[in-house]
Amino acid sequence: MIPQASDELLLCVDSDFDYLFHNSTEQSRELLSCDRMFHTYAYATENYLCYAPSLHNVCVRATKNDTRIFDFERFMADYSRIIYPLFLWYAYSAQQESEHIFTLADFRASVRLNFLEIEHNGLRTLAWLRRNVARRDQALRERHAEMIEPKRAFAEKLFRRGVTPENTYLFMHGHTLMDNVVIVLLNTVCEKLRELSIAKITASSKKGVALKNEMSNYTNSLRSIRDVLLDNENYTKSPLYKRLERDIERYIARTIWNMKRNGEIRDTSMIGIIHKLRTGQQ
């Protein structure tokens, strides 16, 4: 597909690990060398949808309650730090085409959340996860000691590509993040917010039909958490999204310059050209 890319066929793809592998694999070289292909930098679009600073707003839209009872940004940074060692095992084995060493199924089973205890911002949940990750990391170290040093060099390479222990979740497998981590968080937090809203309605001075109508209006206003998450567009301040945005802007500027040079457009002002493109004028 990549060789067919042209000004008439722009390609937009999930990066998966190809951005991180940085020319270490054939697919990575193809992705990074194609100037008419735009990629997410994050593993996939699901990672953007799960951008931590946007998750509180997902809860607000799903529950109509804007009370802040959970710090998603702090939790996801803590979560990322904990899973970082296993992320390195999974990504490194994938780059070496030795996925059998630590498969996606193994990774998913090791980093998924089975529950969230909201108190203390998920402290008990994170402690449980930390124990599970430590056991799996130790087992991998004992079984594949020869990979420890190369994996350390691989971590330095990923750091240069923007991966840190605190933002690992943006580069992990997207569906694992969404289905096995973020949905678990949102379900628990939204359930608590709904309980708070219902308790507030119940404690109001309204009685009888008025109370019943108030409760009915509230329950009818609720939305599916997954639907709200899939509609989430509040990731545009993400540094990775900003990089993608700059890539697109550079392509547009380069295309306009080439069109001017070839006499396809007569405007001398770049601003004027962009205005005409936006308004559909020739």
CYANA upper distance limits for C-alpha pairs under 8 A (distance plus 0.5 A):
  1 MET  CA      5 ALA  CA      7.62
  2 ILE  CA     11 LEU  CA      8.26
  2 ILE  CA     30 GLU  CA      7.68
  2 ILE  CA     31 LEU  CA      8.19
  2 ILE  CA     34 CYS  CA      7.63
  2 ILE  CA     37 MET  CA      8.33
  4 GLN  CA      9 LEU  CA      8.00
  5 ALA  CA      9 LEU  CA      5.73
  5 ALA  CA     10 LEU  CA      6.30
  5 ALA  CA     11 LEU  CA      7.09
  5 ALA  CA     34 CYS  CA      8.41
  5 ALA  CA     36 ARG  CA      6.58
  5 ALA  CA     37 MET  CA      7.83
  6 SER  CA     10 LEU  CA      6.60
  6 SER  CA     36 ARG  CA      6.80
  7 ASP  CA     36 ARG  CA      7.61
  9 LEU  CA     36 ARG  CA      8.44
 10 LEU  CA     36 ARG  CA      5.86
 10 LEU  CA     37 MET  CA      6.44
 10 LEU  CA     38 PHE  CA      8.29
 11 LEU  CA     36 ARG  CA      6.88
 11 LEU  CA     37 MET  CA      5.02
 11 LEU  CA     38 PHE  CA      6.65
 12 CYS  CA     37 MET  CA      6.22
 12 CYS  CA     38 PHE  CA      5.26
 12 CYS  CA     39 HIS  CA      6.25
 13 VAL  CA     37 MET  CA      7.96
 13 VAL  CA     38 PHE  CA      6.92
 13 VAL  CA     39 HIS  CA      5.44
 13 VAL  CA     40 THR  CA      7.26
 14 ASP  CA     39 HIS  CA      5.99
 14 ASP  CA     40 THR  CA      5.80
 14 ASP  CA     41 TYR  CA      8.15
 14 ASP  CA     42 ALA  CA      8.17
 14 ASP  CA     43 TYR  CA      6.80
 14 ASP  CA     44 ALA  CA      5.12
 14 ASP  CA     45 THR  CA      7.09
 15 SER  CA     19 TYR  CA      6.30
 15 SER  CA     39 HIS  CA      5.77
 15 SER  CA     40 THR  CA      5.85
 15 SER  CA     41 TYR  CA      6.07
 15 SER  CA     42 ALA  CA      6.96
 15 SER  CA     43 TYR  CA      5.78
 15 SER  CA     44 ALA  CA      6.65
 16 ASP  CA     42 ALA  CA      7.91
 16 ASP  CA     43 TYR  CA      4.81
 16 ASP  CA     44 ALA  CA      6.57
 16 ASP  CA    171 PHE  CA      8.34
 16 ASP  CA    173 HIS  CA      7.98
 17 PHE  CA     21 PHE  CA      6.56
 17 PHE  CA     28 SER  CA      8.44
 17 PHE  CA     43 TYR  CA      6.86
 17 PHE  CA     91 ALA  CA      7.93
 17 PHE  CA    171 PHE  CA      8.24
 18 ASP  CA     22 HIS  CA      7.08
 18 ASP  CA     23 ASN  CA      8.41
 18 ASP  CA     25 THR  CA      8.25
 18 ASP  CA     27 GLN  CA      7.16
 18 ASP  CA     28 SER  CA      4.85
 18 ASP  CA     29 ARG  CA      8.48
 18 ASP  CA     31 LEU  CA      7.54
 19 TYR  CA     28 SER  CA      6.91
 19 TYR  CA     31 LEU  CA      8.20
 19 TYR  CA     32 LEU  CA      7.62
 19 TYR  CA     41 TYR  CA      6.73
 20 LEU  CA    158 LEU  CA      6.66
 20 LEU  CA    161 ARG  CA      6.73
 21 PHE  CA     25 THR  CA      7.32
 21 PHE  CA     28 SER  CA      6.78
 21 PHE  CA     95 GLN  CA      7.27
 21 PHE  CA    158 LEU  CA      8.50
 22 HIS  CA     28 SER  CA      6.52
 22 HIS  CA     29 ARG  CA      7.49
 22 HIS  CA     32 LEU  CA      8.00
 23 ASN  CA     27 GLN  CA      8.44
 23 ASN  CA     28 SER  CA      5.57
 23 ASN  CA     29 ARG  CA      4.90
 23 ASN  CA     32 LEU  CA      7.93
 24 SER  CA     28 SER  CA      7.12
 24 SER  CA     29 ARG  CA      7.71
 24 SER  CA     95 GLN  CA      7.91
 25 THR  CA     29 ARG  CA      6.80
 25 THR  CA     95 GLN  CA      7.72
 26 GLU  CA     30 GLU  CA      6.81
 27 GLN  CA     31 LEU  CA      6.72
 28 SER  CA     32 LEU  CA      6.65
 29 ARG  CA     33 SER  CA      6.48
 30 GLU  CA     34 CYS  CA      6.77
 31 LEU  CA     37 MET  CA      7.59
 38 PHE  CA    244 LEU  CA      7.62
 38 PHE  CA    247 ASP  CA      7.88
 38 PHE  CA    248 ILE  CA      7.97
 39 HIS  CA    244 LEU  CA      7.57
 40 THR  CA     44 ALA  CA      6.68
 40 THR  CA     45 THR  CA      7.34
 40 THR  CA    240 LEU  CA      7.94
 40 THR  CA    241 TYR  CA      7.63
 40 THR  CA    244 LEU  CA      6.96
 41 TYR  CA    240 LEU  CA      6.49
 41 TYR  CA    241 TYR  CA      8.17
 41 TYR  CA    243 ARG  CA      8.42
 41 TYR  CA    244 LEU  CA      7.81
 42 ALA  CA     47 ASN  CA      6.92
 42 ALA  CA     48 TYR  CA      7.71
 42 ALA  CA    170 LEU  CA      5.94
 42 ALA  CA    171 PHE  CA      5.71
 42 ALA  CA    240 LEU  CA      7.01
 43 TYR  CA     47 ASN  CA      7.03
 43 TYR  CA    170 LEU  CA      7.01
 43 TYR  CA    171 PHE  CA      5.18
 43 TYR  CA    172 MET  CA      6.63
 43 TYR  CA    173 HIS  CA      6.81
 43 TYR  CA    174 GLY  CA      6.71
 44 ALA  CA     48 TYR  CA      7.71
 44 ALA  CA    171 PHE  CA      8.46
 44 ALA  CA    173 HIS  CA      8.09
 44 ALA  CA    174 GLY  CA      6.08
 45 THR  CA     49 LEU  CA      6.97
 45 THR  CA    174 GLY  CA      7.84
 46 GLU  CA     50 CYS  CA      6.80
 46 GLU  CA    174 GLY  CA      5.57
 46 GLU  CA    175 HIS  CA      7.06
 46 GLU  CA    177 LEU  CA      8.28
 46 GLU  CA    178 MET  CA      7.02
 47 ASN  CA     51 TYR  CA      6.83
 47 ASN  CA    169 TYR  CA      7.88
 47 ASN  CA    170 LEU  CA      5.81
 47 ASN  CA    171 PHE  CA      7.89
 47 ASN  CA    172 MET  CA      8.44
 47 ASN  CA    174 GLY  CA      5.81
 47 ASN  CA    177 LEU  CA      7.60
 47 ASN  CA    178 MET  CA      7.89
 48 TYR  CA    170 LEU  CA      7.83
 48 TYR  CA    235 TYR  CA      6.37
 48 TYR  CA    238 SER  CA      8.44
 48 TYR  CA    241 TYR  CA      8.36
 49 LEU  CA    229 LEU  CA      7.01
 49 LEU  CA    230 LEU  CA      7.23
 49 LEU  CA    232 ASN  CA      6.30
 49 LEU  CA    233 GLU  CA      7.54
 49 LEU  CA    234 ASN  CA      8.36
 49 LEU  CA    235 TYR  CA      7.19
 50 CYS  CA     54 SER  CA      7.84
 50 CYS  CA     55 LEU  CA      7.31
 50 CYS  CA    177 LEU  CA      8.19
 50 CYS  CA    178 MET  CA      7.10
 50 CYS  CA    182 VAL  CA      7.23
 50 CYS  CA    229 LEU  CA      8.14
 51 TYR  CA     55 LEU  CA      7.33
 51 TYR  CA    170 LEU  CA      7.99
 51 TYR  CA    235 TYR  CA      6.35
 51 TYR  CA    238 SER  CA      7.94
 52 ALA  CA     72 PHE  CA      6.20
 52 ALA  CA     73 GLU  CA      5.52
 52 ALA  CA     76 MET  CA      7.01
 53 PRO  CA     72 PHE  CA      7.43
 53 PRO  CA     73 GLU  CA      6.26
 53 PRO  CA    235 TYR  CA      8.25
 54 SER  CA     58 VAL  CA      7.24
 54 SER  CA    232 ASN  CA      8.27
 54 SER  CA    234 ASN  CA      5.89
 54 SER  CA    235 TYR  CA      6.78
 55 LEU  CA     59 CYS  CA      7.05
 55 LEU  CA     72 PHE  CA      7.14
 55 LEU  CA    186 LEU  CA      8.34
 56 HIS  CA     60 VAL  CA      6.89
 56 HIS  CA     66 ASP  CA      8.49
 56 HIS  CA     68 ARG  CA      8.01
 56 HIS  CA     72 PHE  CA      7.50
 57 ASN  CA     61 ARG  CA      6.68
 57 ASN  CA     66 ASP  CA      8.32
 58 VAL  CA     62 ALA  CA      6.68
 58 VAL  CA    225 ILE  CA      8.05
 58 VAL  CA    228 VAL  CA      6.64
 58 VAL  CA    229 LEU  CA      6.62
 58 VAL  CA    232 ASN  CA      7.47
 59 CYS  CA     63 THR  CA      6.45
 59 CYS  CA     64 LYS  CA      8.25
 59 CYS  CA     65 ASN  CA      8.02
 59 CYS  CA     66 ASP  CA      8.12
 59 CYS  CA    186 LEU  CA      7.31
 59 CYS  CA    189 VAL  CA      7.96
 59 CYS  CA    190 CYS  CA      6.29
 59 CYS  CA    225 ILE  CA      8.07
 60 VAL  CA     64 LYS  CA      5.55
 60 VAL  CA     65 ASN  CA      5.66
 60 VAL  CA     66 ASP  CA      5.52
 61 ARG  CA     65 ASN  CA      8.27
 61 ARG  CA    223 ARG  CA      7.92
 61 ARG  CA    228 VAL  CA      7.48
 62 ALA  CA    190 CYS  CA      7.79
 62 ALA  CA    222 LEU  CA      6.13
 62 ALA  CA    223 ARG  CA      5.29
 62 ALA  CA    224 SER  CA      6.95
 62 ALA  CA    225 ILE  CA      6.20
 62 ALA  CA    228 VAL  CA      6.91
 63 THR  CA    190 CYS  CA      6.84
 63 THR  CA    193 LEU  CA      7.13
 63 THR  CA    194 ARG  CA      6.45
 63 THR  CA    221 SER  CA      8.36
 63 THR  CA    222 LEU  CA      6.00
 63 THR  CA    223 ARG  CA      7.53
 64 LYS  CA    221 SER  CA      8.09
 64 LYS  CA    222 LEU  CA      7.61
 65 ASN  CA    193 LEU  CA      6.81
 65 ASN  CA    194 ARG  CA      7.97
 65 ASN  CA    197 SER  CA      7.36
 67 THR  CA    193 LEU  CA      7.95
 69 ILE  CA    189 VAL  CA      8.13
 70 PHE  CA    118 ILE  CA      7.38
 70 PHE  CA    121 ASN  CA      6.45
 70 PHE  CA    189 VAL  CA      7.68
 71 ASP  CA     75 PHE  CA      6.75
 71 ASP  CA    121 ASN  CA      7.07
 72 PHE  CA     76 MET  CA      6.48
 73 GLU  CA     77 ALA  CA      6.71
 74 ARG  CA     78 ASP  CA      6.70
 75 PHE  CA     79 TYR  CA      6.45
 75 PHE  CA    121 ASN  CA      7.25
 75 PHE  CA    122 GLY  CA      7.63
 76 MET  CA     80 SER  CA      6.41
 76 MET  CA    166 GLU  CA      8.26
 76 MET  CA    167 ASN  CA      8.43
 76 MET  CA    169 TYR  CA      7.84
 77 ALA  CA     81 ARG  CA      6.78
 77 ALA  CA    165 PRO  CA      8.31
 77 ALA  CA    166 GLU  CA      5.12
 77 ALA  CA    167 ASN  CA      6.83
 78 ASP  CA     82 ILE  CA      6.87
 78 ASP  CA    126 LEU  CA      8.14
 78 ASP  CA    166 GLU  CA      7.38
 79 TYR  CA     83 ILE  CA      6.86
 79 TYR  CA    126 LEU  CA      7.31
 79 TYR  CA    166 GLU  CA      8.48
 79 TYR  CA    169 TYR  CA      8.42
 80 SER  CA     84 TYR  CA      6.35
 80 SER  CA    165 PRO  CA      6.32
 80 SER  CA    166 GLU  CA      5.72
 80 SER  CA    167 ASN  CA      6.51
 80 SER  CA    168 THR  CA      5.52
 80 SER  CA    169 TYR  CA      6.08
 81 ARG  CA    165 PRO  CA      5.11
 81 ARG  CA    166 GLU  CA      5.81
 81 ARG  CA    167 ASN  CA      8.43
 81 ARG  CA    168 THR  CA      7.82
 82 ILE  CA    126 LEU  CA      8.43
 82 ILE  CA    129 LEU  CA      8.04
 82 ILE  CA    130 ARG  CA      6.38
 82 ILE  CA    133 VAL  CA      7.73
 82 ILE  CA    165 PRO  CA      8.45
 83 ILE  CA     87 PHE  CA      6.63
 83 ILE  CA    111 VAL  CA      6.86
 83 ILE  CA    130 ARG  CA      8.28
 83 ILE  CA    133 VAL  CA      7.06
 83 ILE  CA    168 THR  CA      8.33
 84 TYR  CA     88 LEU  CA      6.80
 84 TYR  CA    165 PRO  CA      6.08
 84 TYR  CA    168 THR  CA      6.81
 85 PRO  CA     89 TRP  CA      7.03
 85 PRO  CA    137 ASP  CA      7.36
 86 LEU  CA     90 TYR  CA      6.67
 86 LEU  CA    107 PHE  CA      7.52
 86 LEU  CA    133 VAL  CA      7.52
 86 LEU  CA    136 ARG  CA      8.34
 86 LEU  CA    137 ASP  CA      6.88
 87 PHE  CA     91 ALA  CA      6.50
 87 PHE  CA    107 PHE  CA      8.09
 87 PHE  CA    168 THR  CA      8.12
 87 PHE  CA    172 MET  CA      7.47
 88 LEU  CA     92 TYR  CA      6.23
 88 LEU  CA    151 LYS  CA      7.52
 88 LEU  CA    154 PHE  CA      8.44
 88 LEU  CA    155 ALA  CA      7.30
 89 TRP  CA     93 SER  CA      6.54
 89 TRP  CA    102 PHE  CA      7.19
 89 TRP  CA    151 LYS  CA      7.87
 90 TYR  CA     94 ALA  CA      6.68
 90 TYR  CA     99 GLU  CA      7.74
 90 TYR  CA    102 PHE  CA      6.03
 90 TYR  CA    103 THR  CA      7.24
 90 TYR  CA    104 LEU  CA      7.72
 90 TYR  CA    107 PHE  CA      7.18
 91 ALA  CA     95 GLN  CA      6.73
 92 TYR  CA     96 GLN  CA      6.74
 92 TYR  CA    151 LYS  CA      6.97
 92 TYR  CA    154 PHE  CA      7.46
 93 SER  CA     97 GLU  CA      6.54
 93 SER  CA     98 SER  CA      5.34
 93 SER  CA     99 GLU  CA      5.60
 93 SER  CA    100 HIS  CA      8.31
 93 SER  CA    101 ILE  CA      6.95
 93 SER  CA    102 PHE  CA      7.17
 94 ALA  CA     98 SER  CA      6.34
 94 ALA  CA     99 GLU  CA      5.50
 98 SER  CA    102 PHE  CA      8.43
 99 GLU  CA    103 THR  CA      5.60
 99 GLU  CA    104 LEU  CA      8.22
102 PHE  CA    106 ASP  CA      6.45
102 PHE  CA    107 PHE  CA      7.24
103 THR  CA    107 PHE  CA      6.70
104 LEU  CA    108 ARG  CA      6.47
105 ALA  CA    109 ALA  CA      6.61
106 ASP  CA    110 SER  CA      6.67
107 PHE  CA    111 VAL  CA      6.73
108 ARG  CA    112 ARG  CA      6.27
108 ARG  CA    176 THR  CA      6.63
108 ARG  CA    180 ASN  CA      8.27
110 SER  CA    132 ASN  CA      7.16
110 SER  CA    133 VAL  CA      6.76
110 SER  CA    136 ARG  CA      7.89
111 VAL  CA    129 LEU  CA      7.59
111 VAL  CA    133 VAL  CA      7.66
112 ARG  CA    176 THR  CA      7.90
112 ARG  CA    177 LEU  CA      8.43
112 ARG  CA    180 ASN  CA      5.53
112 ARG  CA    181 VAL  CA      6.21
113 LEU  CA    125 THR  CA      8.25
113 LEU  CA    129 LEU  CA      7.93
113 LEU  CA    180 ASN  CA      6.56
113 LEU  CA    181 VAL  CA      5.92
113 LEU  CA    184 VAL  CA      7.37
114 ASN  CA    180 ASN  CA      8.36
114 ASN  CA    184 VAL  CA      7.98
115 PHE  CA    125 THR  CA      7.32
115 PHE  CA    184 VAL  CA      7.28
116 LEU  CA    122 GLY  CA      6.54
116 LEU  CA    125 THR  CA      6.16
116 LEU  CA    184 VAL  CA      7.57
116 LEU  CA    185 LEU  CA      6.81
116 LEU  CA    188 THR  CA      7.12
117 GLU  CA    121 ASN  CA      7.98
117 GLU  CA    122 GLY  CA      5.53
117 GLU  CA    123 LEU  CA      7.90
117 GLU  CA    124 ARG  CA      7.01
117 GLU  CA    125 THR  CA      6.53
118 ILE  CA    122 GLY  CA      5.42
118 ILE  CA    123 LEU  CA      8.46
118 ILE  CA    188 THR  CA      8.28
118 ILE  CA    189 VAL  CA      7.81
119 GLU  CA    123 LEU  CA      7.69
122 GLY  CA    126 LEU  CA      6.64
123 LEU  CA    127 ALA  CA      6.68
124 ARG  CA    128 TRP  CA      6.69
125 THR  CA    129 LEU  CA      6.75
126 LEU  CA    130 ARG  CA      6.47
127 ALA  CA    131 ARG  CA      6.90
128 TRP  CA    132 ASN  CA      7.02
129 LEU  CA    133 VAL  CA      6.63
130 ARG  CA    134 ALA  CA      6.52
131 ARG  CA    135 ARG  CA      6.78
132 ASN  CA    136 ARG  CA      6.92
133 VAL  CA    137 ASP  CA      6.47
134 ALA  CA    138 GLN  CA      6.55
135 ARG  CA    139 ALA  CA      6.77
136 ARG  CA    140 LEU  CA      6.75
137 ASP  CA    141 ARG  CA      6.68
138 GLN  CA    142 GLU  CA      6.75
139 ALA  CA    143 ARG  CA      6.63
140 LEU  CA    144 HIS  CA      6.23
140 LEU  CA    145 ALA  CA      8.18
141 ARG  CA    145 ALA  CA      5.63
141 ARG  CA    147 MET  CA      8.49
141 ARG  CA    148 ILE  CA      7.40
144 HIS  CA    148 ILE  CA      7.88
146 GLU  CA    150 PRO  CA      8.41
147 MET  CA    151 LYS  CA      6.34
148 ILE  CA    152 ARG  CA      6.83
149 GLU  CA    153 ALA  CA      7.11
150 PRO  CA    154 PHE  CA      6.68
151 LYS  CA    155 ALA  CA      6.68
152 ARG  CA    156 GLU  CA      7.10
153 ALA  CA    157 LYS  CA      6.94
154 PHE  CA    158 LEU  CA      6.81
155 ALA  CA    159 PHE  CA      6.68
156 GLU  CA    160 ARG  CA      7.01
157 LYS  CA    161 ARG  CA      7.15
158 LEU  CA    162 GLY  CA      6.94
158 LEU  CA    163 VAL  CA      5.89
158 LEU  CA    164 THR  CA      8.44
159 PHE  CA    163 VAL  CA      5.21
159 PHE  CA    164 THR  CA      6.40
163 VAL  CA    167 ASN  CA      6.91
163 VAL  CA    168 THR  CA      6.68
163 VAL  CA    171 PHE  CA      7.96
164 THR  CA    168 THR  CA      6.60
167 ASN  CA    171 PHE  CA      8.16
168 THR  CA    172 MET  CA      6.93
169 TYR  CA    177 LEU  CA      7.53
170 LEU  CA    174 GLY  CA      8.47
172 MET  CA    176 THR  CA      8.25
172 MET  CA    177 LEU  CA      7.50
173 HIS  CA    177 LEU  CA      6.86
174 GLY  CA    178 MET  CA      6.73
175 HIS  CA    179 ASP  CA      6.19
175 HIS  CA    180 ASN  CA      8.19
176 THR  CA    180 ASN  CA      5.78
176 THR  CA    181 VAL  CA      7.52
177 LEU  CA    181 VAL  CA      5.65
177 LEU  CA    182 VAL  CA      6.66
178 MET  CA    182 VAL  CA      5.51
178 MET  CA    183 ILE  CA      6.41
179 ASP  CA    183 ILE  CA      6.04
179 ASP  CA    184 VAL  CA      7.96
180 ASN  CA    184 VAL  CA      6.95
181 VAL  CA    185 LEU  CA      6.96
182 VAL  CA    186 LEU  CA      6.60
183 ILE  CA    187 ASN  CA      6.40
183 ILE  CA    225 ILE  CA      8.39
183 ILE  CA    226 ARG  CA      7.76
184 VAL  CA    188 THR  CA      6.86
185 LEU  CA    189 VAL  CA      6.64
186 LEU  CA    190 CYS  CA      6.21
186 LEU  CA    225 ILE  CA      7.65
187 ASN  CA    191 GLU  CA      6.48
187 ASN  CA    225 ILE  CA      7.59
188 THR  CA    192 LYS  CA      6.94
189 VAL  CA    193 LEU  CA      6.79
190 CYS  CA    194 ARG  CA      6.57
190 CYS  CA    225 ILE  CA      8.48
191 GLU  CA    195 GLU  CA      6.77
192 LYS  CA    196 LEU  CA      6.79
193 LEU  CA    197 SER  CA      6.76
194 ARG  CA    198 ILE  CA      6.61
195 GLU  CA    199 ALA  CA      6.55
196 LEU  CA    200 LYS  CA      6.69
197 SER  CA    201 ILE  CA      6.81
198 ILE  CA    202 THR  CA      6.56
198 ILE  CA    215 MET  CA      7.75
199 ALA  CA    203 ALA  CA      6.54
200 LYS  CA    204 SER  CA      6.82
201 ILE  CA    211 LEU  CA      7.99
201 ILE  CA    214 GLU  CA      7.75
201 ILE  CA    215 MET  CA      7.35
202 THR  CA    206 LYS  CA      8.49
202 THR  CA    211 LEU  CA      7.88
206 LYS  CA    210 ALA  CA      6.31
206 LYS  CA    211 LEU  CA      5.51
207 LYS  CA    211 LEU  CA      5.38
207 LYS  CA    212 LYS  CA      8.21
208 GLY  CA    212 LYS  CA      6.78
209 VAL  CA    213 ASN  CA      6.50
210 ALA  CA    214 GLU  CA      6.65
211 LEU  CA    215 MET  CA      6.66
212 LYS  CA    216 SER  CA      6.57
213 ASN  CA    217 ASN  CA      6.51
214 GLU  CA    218 TYR  CA      6.80
215 MET  CA    219 THR  CA      6.74
216 SER  CA    220 ASN  CA      6.54
217 ASN  CA    221 SER  CA      6.79
218 TYR  CA    222 LEU  CA      7.30
223 ARG  CA    227 ASP  CA      7.83
223 ARG  CA    228 VAL  CA      7.46
224 SER  CA    228 VAL  CA      6.82
225 ILE  CA    229 LEU  CA      6.67
226 ARG  CA    230 LEU  CA      6.62
227 ASP  CA    231 ASP  CA      6.76
228 VAL  CA    232 ASN  CA      6.69
235 TYR  CA    241 TYR  CA      7.85
236 THR  CA    241 TYR  CA      6.40
236 THR  CA    242 LYS  CA      7.42
237 LYS  CA    241 TYR  CA      7.40
237 LYS  CA    242 LYS  CA      7.18
238 SER  CA    242 LYS  CA      6.75
239 PRO  CA    243 ARG  CA      6.87
240 LEU  CA    244 LEU  CA      7.05
241 TYR  CA    245 GLU  CA      6.65
242 LYS  CA    246 ARG  CA      6.69
243 ARG  CA    247 ASP  CA      6.81
244 LEU  CA    248 ILE  CA      6.92
245 GLU  CA    249 GLU  CA      6.75
246 ARG  CA    250 ARG  CA      6.58
247 ASP  CA    251 TYR  CA      6.77
248 ILE  CA    252 ILE  CA      6.71
249 GLU  CA    253 ALA  CA      6.65
250 ARG  CA    254 ARG  CA      6.54
251 TYR  CA    255 THR  CA      6.54
252 ILE  CA    256 ILE  CA      6.63
253 ALA  CA    257 TRP  CA      6.67
254 ARG  CA    258 ASN  CA      6.74
255 THR  CA    259 MET  CA      6.69
256 ILE  CA    260 LYS  CA      6.67
256 ILE  CA    270 MET  CA      8.26
256 ILE  CA    273 ILE  CA      8.25
257 TRP  CA    261 ARG  CA      6.66
258 ASN  CA    262 ASN  CA      6.65
259 MET  CA    263 GLY  CA      6.70
259 MET  CA    264 GLU  CA      5.57
259 MET  CA    265 ILE  CA      6.57
260 LYS  CA    264 GLU  CA      6.35
260 LYS  CA    265 ILE  CA      5.69
260 LYS  CA    266 ARG  CA      6.97
260 LYS  CA    267 ASP  CA      8.04
260 LYS  CA    268 THR  CA      8.38
267 ASP  CA    272 GLY  CA      7.22
267 ASP  CA    273 ILE  CA      6.71
268 THR  CA    272 GLY  CA      8.31
269 SER  CA    273 ILE  CA      6.88
270 MET  CA    274 ILE  CA      6.74
271 ILE  CA    275 HIS  CA      6.62
272 GLY  CA    276 LYS  CA      6.79
273 ILE  CA    277 LEU  CA      6.74
274 ILE  CA    278 ARG  CA      6.68
275 HIS  CA    279 THR  CA      6.73
276 LYS  CA    280 GLY  CA      6.32
276 LYS  CA    281 GLN  CA      5.39
276 LYS  CA    282 GLN  CA      7.28
277 LEU  CA    281 GLN  CA      6.81
277 LEU  CA    282 GLN  CA      8.17
